[in-house]
């Protein structure tokens, strides 16, 4: 059960001029489910992206990175099969999907960005995907954002989509995005895919900078289980069919809006983490650098002992102090570290606060959402990471994933 996360209201997902989405049931892994998405873009659209750093990155990631600098006309996304760990044959199959879609849309294969998600090291059933393309193309429409979010799900229990409008100097721009992900989530740029589109006119270089900033403050600040996928991708699309974002203030405003949408999607991934019952904000403050603070936050977030304590609402807080201690922060002085659960001071100067009571910690951890705040008292930097607990269901879901 997702933590305080409901399915998006399609009426709240604003169409983006210059973007059409179509889905089909191609039977990639299972029959009778949405598993294929085509996104067609207006000519002249700007595209930017960041991708997994996993050295075993999937064939579609390799092709998408190669094609990204071209005049992209469409994206094709399948769920059910990751096409990763498949070698030259996987590249050939990914190419065949791009070829087929390009032929149908009247463009070149190099103008197609492919994406896949699902089981690793199994051959991509390209023939099923190609057979499903006509249905997806026939379904192309500006209002299909919710169906698109549903078509890229794997172990997700809730579709993830959100939308915003922002005022620029030359008019109001729309920003709408979808994402998928629930497990194998620890992005390094989660299994995650994210697609955000705007009708604003933005130069590709500026859009790439916005995309990187948005990724760093959203998808690169979440973790469910510490595993970095072979297929992670976050792509931003700007069709140019709306207001122009050229002035510095407009670029900043649009960048903030894209980051806001990306953060909502990233947090939705954590809220829907496999088997998750708690949504936890980890805030590390007064470190010497943001990187140092993030290292501490991830040490806490990746500890199975800490995550199972979150699940049990057990304020066994020595586990958190231990994680801070082994995070690898050179020169960290335990006697300066303070620890909070929400606003409750539980440890001061590296040891249990004299005024702390166990029932206070338990009350905080019993809530579906709470914050763990570690204050290092060695600098002025800070970082935030979002994570979840580790439950019985996480083990069950992943033990039975290929069943």
C-alpha positions as CSV (number, residue, x, y, z in Angstrom):
1,X,0.0,0.0,0.0
2,X,1.5,3.3,-1.1
3,X,2.1,5.9,1.7
4,X,-0.3,8.8,1.3
5,X,-0.3,8.5,-2.4
6,X,-3.4,8.4,-4.6
7,X,-3.8,7.8,-8.3
8,X,-3.5,11.1,-10.2
9,X,-6.7,12.9,-11.3
10,X,-6.6,13.0,-15.1
11,X,-8.4,16.4,-15.0
12,X,-5.4,17.8,-13.2
13,X,-2.9,16.7,-15.8
14,X,-2.5,19.5,-18.2
15,X,-1.9,18.7,-21.9
16,X,1.4,20.0,-23.3
17,X,1.1,21.6,-26.7
18,X,3.3,19.6,-29.1
19,X,3.2,16.3,-27.2
20,X,1.0,13.4,-28.1
21,X,0.9,10.1,-26.2
22,X,-0.5,6.7,-27.2
23,X,-0.5,3.3,-25.5
24,X,-1.2,-0.3,-26.4
25,X,-1.2,-3.8,-24.9
26,X,1.6,-5.5,-26.7
27,X,1.9,-8.5,-24.4
28,X,5.6,-7.8,-23.8
29,X,5.6,-10.0,-20.6
30,X,1.9,-10.5,-19.7
31,X,-1.2,-10.3,-21.8
32,X,-4.0,-7.8,-21.1
33,X,-2.0,-5.0,-19.6
34,X,-0.8,-1.6,-20.9
35,X,2.9,-2.1,-21.6
36,X,3.8,0.1,-24.6
37,X,4.0,3.9,-24.8
38,X,4.7,6.1,-27.8
39,X,5.3,9.8,-27.3
40,X,5.3,11.9,-30.4
41,X,6.9,15.4,-30.4
42,X,6.4,18.4,-32.5
43,X,9.2,19.2,-35.0
44,X,11.9,21.4,-33.5
45,X,11.4,20.2,-29.9
46,X,14.4,20.4,-27.5
47,X,15.4,17.2,-25.7
48,X,17.7,16.7,-22.7
49,X,18.4,13.8,-20.4
50,X,20.4,12.1,-17.7
51,X,20.9,8.4,-17.5
52,X,22.1,5.6,-15.2
53,X,25.7,5.3,-14.3
54,X,25.5,1.6,-14.1
55,X,28.2,0.1,-16.3
56,X,25.8,-2.6,-17.4
57,X,23.5,0.0,-18.8
58,X,20.7,-1.4,-21.0
59,X,20.7,-1.4,-24.8
60,X,18.0,1.3,-25.0
61,X,20.0,3.6,-22.8
62,X,23.0,3.3,-25.1
63,X,20.8,4.1,-28.1
64,X,18.9,6.9,-26.4
65,X,22.2,8.6,-25.4
66,X,23.4,8.2,-29.0
67,X,20.2,9.7,-30.5
68,X,19.7,12.5,-27.9
69,X,21.6,15.0,-30.0
70,X,19.5,14.5,-33.0
71,X,16.2,16.2,-33.9
72,X,14.1,13.8,-31.9
73,X,10.6,13.1,-33.0
74,X,9.4,10.4,-30.7
75,X,10.0,8.2,-27.7
76,X,9.0,4.6,-27.4
77,X,8.8,2.9,-23.9
78,X,8.1,-0.7,-23.0
79,X,7.6,-2.3,-19.7
80,X,8.0,-6.0,-18.8
81,X,11.5,-6.3,-20.2
82,X,14.6,-4.2,-19.5
83,X,16.7,-5.3,-22.5
84,X,19.7,-5.1,-20.2
85,X,22.5,-7.7,-20.0
86,X,21.6,-8.7,-23.6
87,X,24.7,-7.7,-25.5
88,X,24.8,-7.1,-29.2
89,X,21.5,-8.9,-29.7
90,X,19.8,-6.5,-27.3
91,X,21.1,-3.6,-29.3
92,X,19.9,-5.2,-32.6
93,X,16.4,-5.7,-31.1
94,X,16.3,-2.1,-29.8
95,X,17.4,-0.8,-33.2
96,X,14.5,-2.8,-34.8
97,X,12.0,-1.1,-32.6
98,X,13.4,2.3,-33.5
99,X,13.3,1.4,-37.2
100,X,9.7,0.3,-37.1
101,X,8.5,3.3,-35.3
102,X,10.5,5.7,-37.5
103,X,8.9,4.0,-40.6
104,X,5.4,4.5,-39.2
105,X,6.0,8.1,-38.3
106,X,7.9,9.1,-41.4
107,X,11.2,10.0,-39.7
108,X,14.7,8.5,-39.3
109,X,15.5,5.8,-36.7
110,X,18.1,8.2,-35.2
111,X,15.2,10.5,-34.3
112,X,13.6,7.9,-31.9
113,X,14.6,7.5,-28.3
114,X,13.9,4.0,-26.9
115,X,13.4,3.1,-23.2
116,X,12.7,-0.2,-21.5
117,X,12.0,-1.4,-18.0
118,X,11.4,-4.8,-16.5
119,X,13.3,-8.0,-16.1
120,X,17.1,-7.9,-16.8
121,X,19.0,-10.4,-19.0
122,X,16.1,-11.7,-21.0
123,X,15.7,-11.1,-24.8
124,X,13.5,-8.2,-25.7
125,X,10.4,-9.5,-27.6
126,X,10.9,-6.9,-30.3
127,X,8.4,-8.5,-32.6
128,X,5.6,-8.1,-30.0
129,X,6.5,-4.4,-29.5
130,X,6.6,-3.8,-33.3
131,X,3.2,-5.5,-33.6
132,X,1.9,-3.2,-30.9
133,X,3.1,0.0,-32.4
134,X,0.1,0.6,-34.8
135,X,-2.3,0.5,-31.8
136,X,-0.2,3.0,-29.9
137,X,0.1,5.3,-32.8
138,X,-3.7,5.2,-33.5
139,X,-4.2,6.1,-29.8
140,X,-2.0,9.2,-29.9
141,X,-3.6,12.1,-28.2
142,X,-2.7,15.2,-26.0
143,X,-4.8,14.1,-23.0
144,X,-3.4,10.6,-22.5
145,X,-1.0,11.4,-19.6
146,X,-2.6,9.1,-17.0
147,X,-2.7,6.2,-19.5
148,X,0.9,6.9,-20.3
149,X,1.9,6.7,-16.6
150,X,0.0,3.4,-16.3
151,X,1.7,2.0,-19.4
152,X,5.2,2.3,-17.9
153,X,4.5,0.7,-14.5
154,X,6.2,-2.5,-13.3
155,X,5.8,-3.3,-9.6
156,X,4.3,0.1,-9.0
157,X,0.9,0.0,-7.3
158,X,0.0,3.6,-8.2
159,X,0.5,5.5,-11.5
160,X,2.8,8.6,-11.0
161,X,2.0,11.8,-12.8
162,X,1.8,15.5,-11.9
163,X,1.4,18.8,-13.6
164,X,2.0,22.5,-13.1
165,X,1.6,25.9,-14.8
166,X,4.1,28.7,-14.4
167,X,4.0,32.4,-15.5
168,X,6.8,33.5,-17.7
169,X,7.4,37.0,-19.3
170,X,5.8,36.0,-22.5
171,X,2.9,33.8,-21.2
172,X,2.0,30.8,-19.1
173,X,4.0,27.6,-19.6
174,X,2.8,24.1,-18.8
175,X,4.9,21.4,-17.2
176,X,3.6,17.9,-17.0
177,X,5.5,14.7,-16.1
178,X,5.2,11.0,-15.5
179,X,7.5,8.5,-13.8
180,X,7.7,4.9,-12.8
181,X,9.6,3.1,-10.1
182,X,9.0,1.2,-6.8
183,X,12.1,-1.1,-6.4
184,X,15.7,-1.2,-7.5
185,X,15.7,2.5,-6.6
186,X,18.9,4.4,-5.9
187,X,19.4,6.6,-9.0
188,X,22.9,7.7,-10.0
189,X,22.6,10.3,-12.8
190,X,16.2,4.3,-9.7
191,X,14.4,0.9,-11.7
192,X,13.0,4.3,-12.6
193,X,12.0,6.2,-15.7
194,X,10.9,9.9,-15.7
195,X,9.6,12.0,-18.5
196,X,8.8,15.7,-18.0
197,X,7.5,17.9,-20.9
198,X,6.9,21.7,-21.2
199,X,5.5,23.7,-24.0
200,X,8.0,26.5,-23.4
201,X,10.6,27.3,-26.0
202,X,14.0,26.6,-24.5
203,X,17.4,26.1,-26.0
204,X,18.8,22.6,-25.6
205,X,21.8,23.7,-23.6
206,X,19.6,25.5,-21.1
207,X,17.2,22.6,-20.9
208,X,20.1,20.2,-20.2
209,X,21.2,22.4,-17.3
210,X,17.6,22.5,-15.9
211,X,17.4,18.7,-16.3
212,X,20.6,18.1,-14.4
213,X,19.5,20.5,-11.7
214,X,16.1,18.8,-11.4
215,X,17.6,15.3,-11.3
216,X,20.1,16.3,-8.5
217,X,17.3,17.7,-6.4
218,X,14.7,14.9,-7.0
219,X,15.5,11.5,-8.6
220,X,19.1,11.6,-7.3
221,X,17.9,12.3,-3.8
222,X,15.8,9.2,-3.3
223,X,16.4,5.6,-2.4
224,X,14.2,2.6,-1.7
225,X,16.7,-0.2,-1.5
226,X,20.1,1.2,-2.5
227,X,20.2,-0.6,-5.9
228,X,21.0,1.4,-9.0
229,X,19.2,0.1,-12.1
230,X,20.6,-0.6,-15.5
231,X,17.8,1.4,-17.2
232,X,17.4,4.7,-15.2
233,X,16.6,7.7,-17.4
234,X,15.2,11.1,-16.8
235,X,14.3,13.1,-19.9
236,X,12.9,16.6,-20.3
237,X,11.1,17.7,-23.5
238,X,10.4,21.3,-24.5
239,X,8.2,21.6,-27.6
240,X,8.5,25.4,-28.1
241,X,4.7,25.7,-28.8
242,X,4.2,28.0,-25.8
243,X,6.0,31.0,-24.3
244,X,9.7,31.6,-24.9
245,X,12.1,31.1,-22.0
246,X,15.1,33.2,-22.9
247,X,15.5,35.8,-20.2
248,X,17.5,34.7,-17.1
249,X,14.5,35.2,-14.8
250,X,12.3,33.0,-17.1
251,X,14.9,30.3,-17.3
252,X,15.1,30.3,-13.5
253,X,11.3,30.2,-13.1
254,X,10.9,27.4,-15.5
255,X,13.8,25.4,-14.0
256,X,12.2,25.7,-10.5
257,X,8.9,24.4,-12.0
258,X,10.6,21.5,-13.7
259,X,12.4,20.7,-10.5
260,X,9.1,20.9,-8.5
261,X,7.4,18.4,-10.8
262,X,10.4,16.1,-10.7
263,X,10.4,16.2,-6.9
264,X,6.7,15.3,-6.7
265,X,7.4,12.3,-9.1
266,X,10.5,11.3,-7.2
267,X,8.7,11.4,-3.8
268,X,5.9,9.4,-5.3
269,X,8.4,6.6,-6.2
270,X,9.5,6.4,-2.6
271,X,5.9,6.6,-1.3
272,X,5.2,3.6,-3.6
273,X,8.4,1.8,-2.7
274,X,7.9,-2.0,-2.7
275,X,6.2,-2.9,0.5
276,X,6.6,0.6,1.9
277,X,4.6,1.6,5.0
278,X,6.6,4.7,6.0
279,X,7.8,7.8,4.0
280,X,10.9,9.2,5.7
281,X,12.7,12.5,5.1
282,X,16.3,12.4,6.0
283,X,17.8,15.8,6.6
284,X,21.5,16.2,7.4
285,X,22.5,19.7,8.4
286,X,25.7,21.7,9.2
287,X,28.1,19.5,7.3
288,X,31.2,20.8,5.5
289,X,29.6,20.1,2.0
290,X,26.4,19.0,0.5
291,X,28.2,15.8,-0.7
292,X,29.2,15.0,2.8
293,X,25.7,15.5,4.1
294,X,24.2,13.3,1.4
295,X,26.8,10.6,2.2
296,X,25.5,10.5,5.8
297,X,21.9,10.6,4.7
298,X,22.4,7.6,2.4
299,X,24.2,5.7,5.1
300,X,21.1,6.0,7.2
301,X,18.8,5.3,4.3
302,X,20.6,2.1,3.2
303,X,21.0,0.5,6.6
304,X,18.7,-2.6,6.7
305,X,18.7,-2.3,10.5
306,X,17.6,1.3,10.4
307,X,14.9,0.5,7.7
308,X,13.5,-2.4,9.6
309,X,13.3,-0.3,12.7
310,X,11.3,2.3,10.7
311,X,9.0,-0.5,9.7
312,X,8.5,-1.7,13.3
313,X,8.2,1.9,14.7
314,X,11.0,0.9,17.0
315,X,13.1,3.9,18.1
316,X,16.3,1.8,18.3
317,X,18.2,5.0,17.6
318,X,21.7,3.6,18.2
319,X,21.3,2.1,14.7
320,X,21.0,5.6,13.2
321,X,24.1,6.8,15.2
322,X,26.0,3.8,14.0
323,X,25.1,4.5,10.4
324,X,26.3,8.2,10.8
325,X,29.5,6.9,12.2
326,X,30.3,4.5,9.3
327,X,29.3,6.9,6.6
328,X,32.9,7.7,5.9
329,X,33.0,11.4,6.9
330,X,36.6,12.1,7.7
331,X,37.1,13.9,11.0
332,X,33.5,13.6,12.2
333,X,33.3,14.3,15.9
334,X,30.6,12.3,17.6
335,X,30.5,14.6,20.5
336,X,29.1,17.3,18.2
337,X,26.3,15.3,16.6
338,X,22.7,16.0,17.5
339,X,19.8,13.8,16.3
340,X,16.1,14.6,16.0
341,X,12.9,12.6,15.2
342,X,10.6,15.3,13.9
343,X,11.1,18.0,16.5
344,X,12.1,15.6,19.3
345,X,15.7,15.9,20.3
346,X,16.8,12.3,20.9
347,X,20.6,12.5,21.0
348,X,22.7,15.5,21.9
349,X,26.5,15.6,21.7
350,X,26.5,12.1,20.3
351,X,24.6,10.4,23.2
352,X,21.0,10.1,24.4
353,X,19.5,13.4,25.4
354,X,18.6,13.5,29.1
355,X,15.1,14.8,28.4
356,X,14.3,12.2,25.7
357,X,11.7,9.5,26.4
358,X,11.2,6.3,24.4
359,X,7.5,7.0,23.9
360,X,8.3,10.2,22.1
361,X,10.4,8.4,19.6
362,X,7.8,5.7,19.1
363,X,5.1,8.2,18.6
364,X,7.1,9.9,15.8
365,X,7.9,6.7,14.1
366,X,4.4,5.3,14.2
367,X,3.3,8.1,11.8
368,X,3.2,7.2,8.1
369,X,5.5,10.2,7.5
370,X,8.3,11.6,9.7
371,X,11.7,13.3,9.5
372,X,15.0,12.1,10.8
373,X,17.4,15.1,11.2
374,X,21.0,14.8,11.9
375,X,23.0,17.9,12.8
376,X,26.8,17.4,12.4
377,X,27.9,20.8,13.6
378,X,31.0,21.1,11.4
379,X,29.9,23.5,8.7
380,X,27.0,25.2,6.9
381,X,26.0,22.7,4.2
382,X,22.9,20.6,4.2
383,X,21.2,17.9,2.1
384,X,17.9,16.0,2.0
385,X,17.2,12.4,0.9
386,X,13.8,10.7,0.8
387,X,13.5,7.0,1.7
388,X,11.1,4.4,3.1
389,X,11.1,1.5,5.5
390,X,11.9,-2.2,4.7
391,X,9.0,-4.5,5.3
392,X,8.1,-8.2,4.9
393,X,6.4,-7.4,1.6
394,X,9.6,-6.0,0.1
395,X,11.2,-9.4,0.4
396,X,8.0,-11.2,-0.9
397,X,7.6,-8.9,-3.9
398,X,11.2,-9.3,-5.0
399,X,11.4,-13.0,-4.2
400,X,8.4,-13.6,-6.5
401,X,9.2,-10.9,-9.1
402,X,9.6,-13.3,-12.1
403,X,6.7,-15.5,-11.0
